[in-house]
């Protein structure tokens, strides 16, 4: 896309992201005590990441079949508590292996 | 209370974060260029935002010509946890950290930088924070650049496979916590069901992706915050 159009999105996005971090650091002097707010913010990252991952990840490769294999590999590797990079690498290898197998079937 | 304020110690503590960020950003760089951003755009997006999930959600909104309101709201929701971290972090600072210092330190308040700085024994000064910020910023930006460039060079088969990398990392963040905490598992389940509804149910699948993420996250986290509130002192731990 053109840099001019992109620049407007960039300014809005960077501005909002910065303000979310900056305003509470500068203005709030006391800890947030509200239990609902704390709980809500505790769950938000997991809610965001799972909504972003499923079902989008099944469309992230060339075919839902290879993506599904990669997904399963990632879940299994995570259950064994491998590191982020290990999980990501294994899931990509799973996709690549499936791609190769499918090519020869 | 002791004060930690060595620029060198900051740099040293930031180095492991830099390496981790480089690989996540590499996957993001591939994703961004595959979705229609240029190498330059992907790189500057990383430099100015420093947020993995936020950036991943933003790319389809930007390249799909979504509204600025959709972009802004999605970033507020996805990055809302940083506001809590910012409050905690500001109470950890020594008096040496003035208002003008908070203006640049807050920009780099990511999950990992927060986790490292909050775990220091004693108060922390601005020199330490500045040292701690630099390696992750460099890793995140150069990783994006490298991934965006590699996306154009690597064979299609390999970039297709690498398309799953960033989701693999998200899975690696969510699954271990969902395994330990039943409430988080339930939250994830609700969020995923809603996300599928917005993808496959006619009419609802017309809702732009940014709003979908907002609705799924706010509803599922809201329900769980009501039925399974966390203890106040658990507060924010390392998330990403």
Interface residues (C-beta under 8 A of the other chain):
Chain A: X1 X3 X6 X8 X9 X10 X12 X13 X14 X16 X17 X18 X20 X21 X22 X23 X24 X25 X26 X28 X29 X31 X32 X33 X35 X36 X37 X38 X39 X40 X41 X42 X43 X44 X45 X46 X47 X48 X49 X50 X51 X52 X53 X54 X55 X56 X57 X60 X61 X62 X66 X67 X70 X71 X74 X75 X77 X78 X79 X81 X82 X83 X84 X85 X86 X87 X88 X89 X90 X91 X92 X93 X95 X96 X99
Chain B: X20 X23 X24 X27 X36 X37 X38 X40 X41 X44 X45 X48 X49 X50 X51 X53 X54 X56 X57 X58 X61 X62 X63 X68 X71 X72 X75 X76 X77 X78 X79 X80 X81 X82 X83 X84 X85 X86 X87 X88 X89 X90 X91 X99 X102 X103 X105 X106 X107 X109 X111 X156 X157 X158 X160 X161 X162 X163 X164 X165 X166 X167 X168 X169 X170 X171 X172 X173 X174 X175 X176 X177 X178 X179 X183 X184 X187 X188 X190 X191 X192 X194 X195 X196 X199 X200 X212 X213 X216 X217 X218 X220 X221 X222 X224 X225 X226 X228 X229 X230 X232 X234 X235 X236 X239 X240
